[in-house]
């Protein structure tokens, strides 16, 4: 194997490794973003499931009380 063939082979291998690292990095970022989005939707769902209670105002002018 002459020097030209070795250089071509090394360049090809390095290019393939860089491409794989970029692909894996991109997939990891997408999974993380999807997980964050899912957690945000779950937090909104939990917030919507909280019991709502009417706020009584007028008992004390500047303080709102929660109905027990």
Secondary structure, 3 states (H helix, E strand, C coil): CCHHHHHHHHHHHHHHHHHHHHHHHHHHHHHHHHHHHHHHHHHHHHHHHCCCCCEEEEEECCEEEECC
